[in-house]
Every structure is written in C-alpha cells, then in structure tokens.
Amino acid sequence: GNKHIQNITDAHDPYNSLPPTSGTHVGGKAQWGISDSPIPDELQLHNLEDGGVMVQYNCKPGNPEPNSATPSAEEQDECRKLVENLANVVKKYSDEVLLAPYPKLDTRIALTAWTRIDKFNDFDAERIEKFIKAFKGIDNH
C-alpha cells in the first residue's frame, strides 16, 4: 500500500509491521543522514518508497517509555556505542539511508526498506551493509 495522506495525524489503516515497511504515508520525506529524533511512520514510509533504507534503534527494546527510569552509566555507554557504530555505517552513504531512534522497537536494531524488514539485537556491520546494498535505490512507485 502506498496511499498518500495530507498530514501525519490523518487517520489511516494500521501498519502490518513495526517499524512499517509499506502503507499510508505523507508526500514529504525526512532528510537523509542521521537524526537524533524518531521519524514518524507516516513520513519515513515515503523515504522507503523512494528507494531509501531506514536504520533504526532502541537501546532498551520492549520499553516504550525510554525516560521511565534513569539508565545506568553502563547502559548509557552501551547505547552510545551502539549509536556510534550504526552512525559509522550510515555515514558511508550520502543519500537514501537514514539512522534514527525508534522507541517502539522490540529489538535493538531494525532495518527497513519498502516491503522488507530485518530486526535483530546485536550490532553486525556486515549484515547492515548487505541489507543497504540489496535495497537502497530501488524506486517503488
């Protein structure tokens, strides 16, 4: 599904995966590169439709409230290292790849492309690059 809506707050059918890999979305796109803020589902889907790959993370999978407890120094360090490792992979691509947090994620890492998803917990640069190279640049209009 690739139906367009005017605003990210417009009602639409639920997505069949989390993060979504296809479905109703707005006409705009998020900027490629690295974002410190989550990208709304309805926005990131247009990036995917245009051949993009999303690399998203949640340092505390299964915890929908990231600020519910102050993370320990060890947890903060592990998260910083994960984000740094993911950023080092994403920086290799000038466009069509976007890194962002995704607080609703039930694993530490999710890779999405149009109708494709790969979710896992342990950082694996080779796995991430293989996914990016397989799906980056495929226009799905």
Secondary structure as the mmCIF struct_conf table of DSSP 4:
data_model
#
loop_
_struct_conf.conf_type_id
_struct_conf.id
_struct_conf.beg_label_comp_id
_struct_conf.beg_label_asym_id
_struct_conf.beg_label_seq_id
_struct_conf.end_label_comp_id
_struct_conf.end_label_asym_id
_struct_conf.end_label_seq_id
STRN STRN1 HIS A 4 ILE A 5
BEND BEND1 GLN A 6 ASN A 7
TURN_TY1_P TURN_TY1_P1 ILE A 8 THR A 9
BEND BEND2 ASP A 10 ASP A 10
HELX_LH_PP_P HELX_LH_PP_P1 ASP A 13 TYR A 15
BEND BEND3 ASN A 16 PRO A 19
BEND BEND4 THR A 21 GLY A 23
STRN STRN2 HIS A 25 VAL A 26
BEND BEND5 GLY A 27 GLY A 27
HELX_LH_PP_P HELX_LH_PP_P2 ALA A 30 GLN A 31
BEND BEND6 TRP A 32 TRP A 32
STRN STRN3 GLY A 33 ILE A 34
BEND BEND7 ASP A 36 SER A 37
HELX_LH_PP_P HELX_LH_PP_P3 PRO A 38 PRO A 40
HELX_RH_AL_P HELX_RH_AL_P1 ASP A 41 GLU A 49
TURN_TY1_P TURN_TY1_P2 ASP A 50 GLY A 51
STRN STRN4 VAL A 53 TYR A 57
BEND BEND8 CYS A 59 LYS A 60
TURN_TY1_P TURN_TY1_P3 PRO A 61 GLY A 62
BEND BEND9 PRO A 64 PRO A 64
TURN_TY1_P TURN_TY1_P4 PRO A 66 ASN A 67
BEND BEND10 SER A 68 ALA A 69
HELX_LH_PP_P HELX_LH_PP_P4 THR A 70 SER A 72
HELX_RH_AL_P HELX_RH_AL_P2 ALA A 73 VAL A 90
TURN_TY1_P TURN_TY1_P5 LYS A 91 LYS A 92
BEND BEND11 SER A 94 GLU A 96
STRN STRN5 VAL A 97 PRO A 101
TURN_TY1_P TURN_TY1_P6 PRO A 103 LYS A 104
BEND BEND12 ASP A 106 ARG A 108
STRN STRN6 ILE A 109 ALA A 113
TURN_TY1_P TURN_TY1_P7 TRP A 114 THR A 115
STRN STRN7 ARG A 116 PHE A 120
BEND BEND13 ASN A 121 ASP A 122
HELX_RH_AL_P HELX_RH_AL_P3 ALA A 125 PHE A 135
TURN_TY1_P TURN_TY1_P8 LYS A 136 GLY A 137
#
